[in-house]
Amino acid sequence: MTDSAPLSRRTLLAVPTLGLALPAIARAAAAPPLCIVMNSGGATVSEIDMATRRVLRTVPTFREPSHWALSPDHRKLLIADASGNAIFFLDPTTGAELGHKLIPDPYQLWFSPDGQYLTVNCLRLNHVDVYQADTLTLAKRFRPGSMPSHLSYAPDSRTVFNSLQGSDALTSFDLATMTERWRVPVGKTPAGVMWHDGVVLVAIMGRDYVVVVDPKDGKVMRRIVTDRGAHNLFLTPDRKHIYVTNRVAGSLSVLDARTLDVVKHIPMPGGPDDLCFAPDGRLWIALRFASRVGVYDPATGHTERIPVGRSPHGIFISTLLTDRPAFSAMRLA
């Protein structure tokens, strides 16, 4: 079987090789903009035409698609199916199905900035796996604590930071020596992690704030109150603001990226989870509790809602392939 063979829930395909060329950028310029949404509760992926706001197709996974990562060559979108124990591969420009590979409990995953490693948080199995990015062979397995959740790298790719939801902690690994650097308590049920201007930001989902952490030793330097269920963080393409999704409260908090002060609070009912920035300035937001994608226009305050599958979680838009500032912001988020 080949990488281009169609998927089914019973078909096991060989893992595609993840190269380093960049032909997908040209393809993305010609393809219509596409939004790809991981429906964790529905075991499906919804593919939305961003122009018409219509769901074009629904792709089955095994059980629980959650987050995504774009391969270093931009040719494959990796979809983590945690309880399905698999990574699914889609063409990020067309949504075409490209196969899957069985991997233990991939919940949240991201490639290192230098393209050498893929770090995978295995929330259910309580370990963090580091894979060689080009072959997806396991390089190291860490067992740092309970429920590894989200992650972010330092820009030099040597260090990765991982939240541990069940241990109320943040941990840091040195990928050059494959050792744990430190593990520190940061707050109840930490979720989203983001490297930003020399510090690490962690959203504390079990409370209502974001903590600022010193990457050298894990010391909590500051708390920034946002709203209940602070879940994840996203840097705008112009690097001026950081959006925090407050999943329990149903809101967004906007931080000044320089001072980290809250400058705006936006009601967003439905459990906002992950989001992406479109070139027209709108935000595409997975509304976890509403089975909808919200398209929010900051200029007018209006939000369109598009029905998708149950419990939409991760969200990717193909315009990230050609919008370099937006994708750079996503890499840091």
Backbone hydrogen bonds, N-H to C=O, Kabsch-Sander energy under -0.5 kcal/mol:
donor,donor_aa,acceptor,acceptor_aa,energy
5,A,2,T,-1.5
11,T,8,S,-0.9
13,L,11,T,-0.6
18,L,134,D,-1.5
19,G,17,T,-0.8
24,A,73,D,-0.7
25,I,22,L,-0.9
26,A,23,P,-0.5
27,R,23,P,-1.4
28,A,24,A,-2.6
29,A,25,I,-1.4
30,A,26,A,-0.9
30,A,27,R,-0.6
31,A,27,R,-1.7
35,C,48,I,-2.6
36,I,316,F,-3.6
37,V,35,C,-0.5
37,V,46,S,-2.9
38,M,314,G,-2.6
39,N,37,V,-0.7
39,N,44,T,-2.6
40,S,38,M,-1.1
40,S,311,S,-1.9
41,G,310,R,-1.5
42,G,39,N,-0.9
42,G,310,R,-1.0
43,A,39,N,-1.0
44,T,39,N,-1.2
45,V,59,V,-2.4
46,S,37,V,-2.3
47,E,57,R,-2.4
48,I,35,C,-3.4
48,I,46,S,-0.6
49,D,54,R,-3.0
50,M,33,P,-1.9
50,M,48,I,-0.7
53,R,49,D,-2.3
54,R,49,D,-0.6
56,L,47,E,-2.9
56,L,54,R,-0.7
57,R,47,E,-1.1
59,V,45,V,-3.0
61,T,43,A,-2.5
66,S,80,A,-3.1
67,H,107,Y,-0.7
69,A,78,L,-1.7
71,S,76,K,-2.8
73,D,19,G,-0.5
74,H,71,S,-2.5
77,L,90,L,-3.3
78,L,69,A,-3.2
78,L,76,K,-0.6
79,I,88,F,-3.0
80,A,67,H,-2.7
80,A,78,L,-0.5
81,D,79,I,-0.5
81,D,86,A,-2.7
82,A,64,E,-1.7
82,A,80,A,-0.7
85,N,81,D,-0.5
85,N,82,A,-1.8
86,A,81,D,-1.9
87,I,101,K,-2.8
88,F,79,I,-2.6
89,F,99,G,-2.7
90,L,77,L,-2.2
91,D,96,A,-2.7
95,G,91,D,-2.8
98,L,89,F,-3.1
101,K,87,I,-2.3
103,I,85,N,-0.9
107,Y,105,D,-0.8
107,Y,121,N,-2.4
108,Q,121,N,-1.0
110,W,119,T,-1.7
112,S,117,Y,-2.8
115,G,112,S,-2.5
118,L,131,Y,-2.3
119,T,110,W,-2.3
120,V,129,D,-3.2
121,N,108,Q,-3.4
122,C,120,V,-0.6
122,C,127,H,-2.3
123,L,121,N,-0.9
126,N,122,C,-1.3
127,H,122,C,-1.3
128,V,142,F,-2.4
129,D,120,V,-2.6
129,D,127,H,-0.5
130,V,140,K,-3.0
131,Y,118,L,-2.9
131,Y,129,D,-0.5
132,Q,137,T,-2.9
133,A,116,Q,-2.8
136,L,132,Q,-2.5
139,A,130,V,-3.4
140,K,130,V,-1.7
142,F,128,V,-3.1
149,S,163,S,-3.0
150,H,191,A,-0.5
152,S,161,F,-1.9
154,A,159,T,-2.6
157,S,154,A,-2.2
160,V,173,F,-1.9
161,F,152,S,-3.2
162,N,171,T,-2.6
163,S,150,H,-2.3
164,L,169,A,-3.0
165,Q,147,M,-2.5
165,Q,163,S,-0.6
166,G,146,S,-1.3
167,S,146,S,-1.0
167,S,164,L,-0.6
168,D,164,L,-0.9
168,D,165,Q,-0.5
169,A,164,L,-1.6
170,L,184,V,-2.6
171,T,162,N,-2.8
172,S,182,W,-2.2
173,F,160,V,-2.6
174,D,179,T,-3.2
175,L,158,R,-3.7
175,L,173,F,-0.7
178,M,174,D,-1.3
179,T,174,D,-1.5
181,R,172,S,-3.3
182,W,172,S,-1.0
184,V,170,L,-2.6
186,V,168,D,-1.9
187,G,168,D,-1.2
189,T,165,Q,-0.6
191,A,203,A,-3.1
192,G,231,H,-3.0
194,M,201,L,-2.4
195,W,332,L,-0.7
196,H,199,V,-3.1
199,V,196,H,-1.6
200,V,213,V,-2.3
201,L,194,M,-3.1
202,V,211,V,-2.2
203,A,192,G,-2.5
204,I,209,Y,-2.7
205,M,189,T,-1.4
205,M,203,A,-1.1
206,G,188,K,-2.1
206,G,189,T,-0.6
207,R,204,I,-1.6
209,Y,204,I,-0.7
210,V,224,I,-2.4
211,V,202,V,-2.7
212,V,222,R,-2.5
213,V,200,V,-3.2
213,V,211,V,-0.5
214,D,219,K,-2.7
217,D,214,D,-0.6
218,G,214,D,-2.7
221,M,212,V,-3.4
221,M,219,K,-0.6
222,R,212,V,-1.1
224,I,210,V,-3.2
225,V,223,R,-0.5
226,T,208,D,-2.6
229,G,207,R,-2.9
230,A,204,I,-0.7
230,A,207,R,-0.6
230,A,227,D,-0.7
231,H,245,T,-3.6
232,N,245,T,-0.9
234,F,243,Y,-2.1
236,T,241,H,-2.8
239,R,236,T,-2.3
242,I,255,L,-2.0
243,Y,234,F,-3.1
244,V,253,S,-3.1
245,T,232,N,-2.1
246,N,244,V,-0.6
246,N,251,S,-2.9
247,R,229,G,-2.2
247,R,245,T,-0.9
249,A,228,R,-2.2
250,G,246,N,-1.8
251,S,246,N,-1.7
252,L,266,I,-2.8
253,S,244,V,-2.4
254,V,264,K,-2.8
255,L,242,I,-3.2
255,L,253,S,-0.5
256,D,261,D,-2.8
257,A,240,K,-2.6
257,A,255,L,-0.5
260,L,256,D,-3.0
263,V,254,V,-3.2
264,K,254,V,-1.2
266,I,252,L,-3.2
268,M,250,G,-2.9
273,D,274,D,-0.5
273,D,286,A,-2.5
274,D,313,H,-1.0
276,C,284,W,-2.1
278,A,276,C,-0.5
278,A,282,R,-2.9
281,G,278,A,-1.9
283,L,296,Y,-2.6
284,W,276,C,-2.7
285,I,283,L,-0.6
285,I,294,G,-3.2
286,A,274,D,-2.8
287,L,285,I,-0.6
287,L,292,R,-2.6
288,R,271,G,-2.5
288,R,286,A,-1.0
289,F,270,G,-2.5
290,A,270,G,-0.9
290,A,287,L,-1.2
291,S,287,L,-0.8
292,R,287,L,-1.2
293,V,306,I,-2.2
294,G,285,I,-3.0
295,V,304,E,-2.8
296,Y,283,L,-2.8
296,Y,294,G,-0.6
297,D,302,H,-2.6
300,T,297,D,-0.7
301,G,297,D,-3.0
304,E,295,V,-2.4
306,I,293,V,-2.6
308,V,291,S,-2.2
313,H,38,M,-3.0
314,G,66,S,-1.5
316,F,36,I,-2.6
318,S,34,L,-3.1
320,L,317,I,-2.0
321,L,318,S,-1.9
322,T,319,T,-0.7
323,D,319,T,-2.2
324,R,322,T,-1.2
327,F,323,D,-2.2
328,S,324,R,-2.6
329,A,325,P,-2.1
330,M,326,A,-2.0
331,R,327,F,-2.4
332,L,328,S,-1.4
333,A,329,A,-1.4
